[in-house]
């Protein structure tokens, strides 16, 4: 029974899963849209919203948390200086998931995850 077990394991060890999520969040914040599977997108959505919310806070501790999670310093600066002011009036819900259909090779559900403009 999986009572009170949150998140998806995606059949990966925890270190690999965390690194994959950090990569996806970094790419999403850099390119502002990515194409991935539905399960990965649903997990990454919350982490991306958290990074933007931390950027909106602007305190020193939140800046350090953003820099500690996002791999690329340039992308972290983009979150803090460009994306946070852009979403200043918005209270959450910074991402949108659009279904694209099944993937040709294995039939996995593919979606586009993008930042709301």
C-alpha positions in Angstrom: 0.0 0.0 0.0 1.3 3.5 -0.9 -0.5 5.4 1.8 0.9 9.0 2.1 3.7 8.4 -0.4 4.0 11.5 -2.5 5.7 12.0 -5.9 6.6 9.7 -8.7 9.7 7.5 -8.6 9.8 7.2 -12.4 11.8 3.9 -12.0 15.0 5.9 -11.1 17.2 6.1 -8.0 16.7 9.2 -6.0 19.9 10.9 -7.0 19.3 10.4 -10.7 15.6 11.5 -10.3 16.7 14.7 -8.5 19.3 15.5 -11.1 16.8 14.9 -13.9 14.3 17.2 -12.3 17.0 19.9 -11.8 17.9 19.6 -15.5 14.3 19.8 -16.6 13.6 22.9 -14.4 16.8 24.6 -15.6 15.9 23.9 -19.3 12.3 25.1 -18.8 13.4 28.3 -17.2 16.0 28.9 -19.9 14.0 28.1 -23.0 10.6 28.8 -21.5 9.1 25.6 -23.1 10.1 22.0 -23.2 8.7 18.8 -24.6 8.7 15.8 -22.2 6.5 13.0 -20.9 3.4 13.8 -19.0 4.6 12.2 -15.7 7.9 14.2 -15.8 6.0 17.4 -16.6 3.6 17.0 -13.7 6.5 16.5 -11.3 8.6 19.4 -12.7 5.7 21.9 -12.7 5.7 22.3 -9.0 9.4 22.6 -8.7 9.4 25.3 -11.4 6.6 27.2 -9.7 8.7 27.1 -6.4 11.8 28.5 -8.1 9.8 31.4 -9.6 8.1 32.1 -6.2 11.5 32.1 -4.5 12.7 34.6 -7.1 9.7 36.8 -6.4 10.6 36.9 -2.7 14.0 38.4 -3.5 15.5 37.8 -0.1 19.1 36.6 0.3 18.1 33.1 1.5 15.7 32.6 -1.4 18.4 33.8 -3.9 20.8 31.2 -2.4 18.1 28.5 -2.7 17.5 29.3 -6.3 21.2 29.3 -7.0 21.6 26.0 -5.2 18.9 24.2 -7.2 19.3 25.5 -10.8 22.5 24.3 -12.5 23.2 27.3 -14.7 24.0 30.6 -12.9 22.8 32.6 -16.0 19.4 30.9 -15.8 19.2 31.6 -12.0 19.9 35.3 -12.8 17.2 35.2 -15.4 14.7 33.8 -12.8 15.7 36.5 -10.3 15.9 39.5 -12.6 13.5 38.7 -15.5 10.9 36.1 -14.7 10.2 37.2 -11.1 9.1 40.7 -12.1 7.2 39.3 -15.1 5.1 37.1 -12.8 4.9 39.7 -9.9 1.1 40.1 -10.2 0.4 36.4 -10.6 -0.3 34.2 -7.6 1.0 30.8 -8.7 0.2 28.8 -11.9 3.2 29.9 -13.9 3.3 26.9 -16.1 0.9 25.3 -18.7 0.8 21.7 -19.9 -0.4 21.0 -23.4 -0.9 17.4 -24.5 0.7 16.5 -27.8 -0.3 12.8 -28.1 1.6 9.5 -27.8 5.3 9.2 -28.6 6.0 7.1 -31.8 8.5 4.7 -30.2 6.9 3.6 -27.0 3.5 5.2 -26.9 4.3 7.4 -23.9 2.1 10.4 -23.5 4.1 13.5 -24.6 3.3 17.0 -23.5 4.7 20.5 -24.0 5.4 22.3 -20.7 5.7 26.0 -21.0 5.7 29.2 -19.0 2.5 31.2 -19.1 3.0 34.5 -20.9 
